[in-house]
Amino acid sequence: MNARNRLFVISAPSGAGKTSLVRALMEKEPQLRFSVSYTTRPQRPGEHHGQHYFFVAPEDFERMAAHGAFLEHARVFDNHYGTARAQVEALLAEGHGVVLEIDWQGARQVRAAMPESVGIFILPPSRAELERRLRGRATDSETVIRRRLADAAADMSHWSEFDFVVVNDDFATALQALVDIVRGRGEASRSDRPELAPVVAALLA
């Protein structure tokens, strides 16, 4: 397996470091392409249509969903987000590897639609480190932090639905694990490796 014509679905709980890892992966593997999601949320200052998101009206999004245009889509709070099937298929047809950065629910939908996709889940090394990272943002209230921790625990319980699991303890090591997976050398990161079980047990305790 190599990155060409492969769809990589990367998920993680909040605070696991997924966004930074994916950004670094894209820099190291220039043949990869990032799938830009559609959303009904308002465009924020500094965001560009077609680069950060495709910003569409709710009625347009619903029409696309009704016609099966999305590989996966979900409502998050009051807004809809979705991955366009045509965009992913076009990038794959051009010979690129494609990266989706979505939650486990979206990953489940993609797996049903494209069983040959490669699922990668990123975990923090411990609950204590996850809490430290979430608190380190210094932008959220205690209530929000508690909710994020609870949501993270719920997200992490779905780790076994993925083909590979990367523990983001050391950034450089985790990045190399992602590179190895993309290049078809990811055996050490398989989700069924025995040494992963105690790490997951501690995270979910």
Secondary structure by P-SEA (a helix, b strand, c coil): cccccbbbbbbbccccaaaaaaaaaaaacccbbbbbbbbccccccccccccccccccaaaaaaaaaaccccbbbbcccbbbbbbaaaaaaaaaabbbbbbbccaaaaaaaaaacccbbbbbbbcccaaaaaaaaaacccccaaaaaaaaaaaaaaacccccccbbbbcccaaaaaaaaaaaaaccccccccccccaaaaaaaaac
